[in-house]
């Protein structure tokens, strides 16, 4: 091991499962949600201490599966098992319920704002991915597309870090890439290699690579090949980039992997696993230019939580600051330290 | 999940119940370290009621001691069950009841897997996948109607 995962603080967030944590884009607030139907915002008190700054508990009637921030940081969205998506807007120090988006038939599992601020995406057990378009004049979201490419439950969504390109992960073992083409959203690529539910995925800082994690206890690294690439890899229609699995990381995780995050600041990959562990992987410097990428485990904590770890979030401003949440009802803050060889 | 009024397996074979666990003297000794064993797991689930018949899962041979493994080193529990007929539409509900019962009674450190005995159901892999997806299980147990049905199955006169 050439790194260390140092526990900084434990936040007793709930008596029940915490499903999701998410840092705001400037890294000053951490939002959390879970089975207690509450959203909590955590902020710094003094230099080191993080405390609960506010609680929103009157929007959802069932578990809140995930929360997401808009890139401007003034809007927060929550996805609930009650089939609703709530949009919250900053008013001073508080976040106030602005609107509720309805349309999904049953459990909404994830929600995500695009980098451009133009779109919001939601997904759920009804197998659909919805794209909502932001209307600035009315300060509201209207449905722009309902994508039914997945054949099962859609678990998680991730927007490309620069473009309006969406990746979705599903119980049907695939990841789909959606892009907008002359006002129409369509599936540009289906990433098929996992042998069970894909729980989550994340782009690297460039958006040219993607990491995914699965119930099959592996991580996979995918690479985008643009049209006319040197390797001669062609997509079916010859226009959209085609994504290929270039690396599989197996043998480390003992249970389903529920989340994976690719840190845009450090390039480290962190995983949240059903075996109570958090693991940190780093890419090895390749000796040859064209050799496939390889990753090594540089730090881990096999007892990071008392129960399943559900989600992770890298602080977007403070390199190496990581938040995790668990079925054990706690949120933990960690610092990853990399040691020189 | 649809519940039909007509039982699918009208005339199931009924098996005898196993003897109660024999209490040893050491069971009362607080100084003896006593880990949870598979017989205790079996005792938790054998009295679960079948959704269709006024019989327990043990009496219908849906669960037995051989289908249970426990590893206290890794805190893992595996339960296999056998639907009475290979096209039983109740299989998911039975599996969910087993999962719910263990969720409500076992210490939280255990990782529980619930699966159908290999070859015992035509939709074995789909049902196994559903029963071991914690998000779907959580959502199912949050559903009022389903939770009421599950609670009826796992409520027993003994407990």
HADDOCK unambig.tbl for C-alpha pairs under 7 A between the chains (distance, minus, plus):
assign (segid A and resid 81 and name CA) (segid B and resid 139 and name CA) 6.91 0.50 0.50
assign (segid A and resid 306 and name CA) (segid B and resid 109 and name CA) 6.91 0.50 0.50
assign (segid A and resid 307 and name CA) (segid B and resid 109 and name CA) 6.49 0.50 0.50
